[in-house]
Amino acid sequence: HGNGRGHEHDRDRYSDHDRDAARGWYHEHSSHLPPGLAKRDRLPPGLEGRLVVRGYLTPDLRREMHPCPHELEVVLPPPPPNYAHVVIGGHLVLMNRANFQIADVFHFEVN
């Protein structure tokens, strides 16, 4: 995908290139954001504090989970096997589909 990833241990983290691509997509679509990314979809502070790398998506967080929009998915490299990009309360989350462990979190800034 040309993003400079070459080390196996980096595959489950968002690179600077990934973060720049996601940020650019977000700003281009800020006037019509899908569920999970709109300002009204922000998480309460207690839930947002649970979105941590190597943490797990609790049932409360899973209820707030939305699929990653296709238009955003195509600017990101494919997730590693058994992982998925999802959006939760204004965050892009790379999660393990088998056990809901969080591999990485990217917070979209709200203007």
Sequence and secondary structure as in RCSB ss.txt:
>XXXX:A:sequence
HGNGRGHEHDRDRYSDHDRDAARGWYHEHSSHLPPGLAKRDRLPPGLEGRLVVRGYLTPDLRREMHPCPHELEVV
LPPPPPNYAHVVIGGHLVLMNRANFQIADVFHFEVN
>XXXX:A:secstr
  S    GGGTTS  HHHHHHHHHHHHHTTTS  TTTSGGG   HHHHTT  TT B  HHHHHTEEE  HHHHTT
S    TTEEEEEETTEEEEEETTT BEEEEEE    
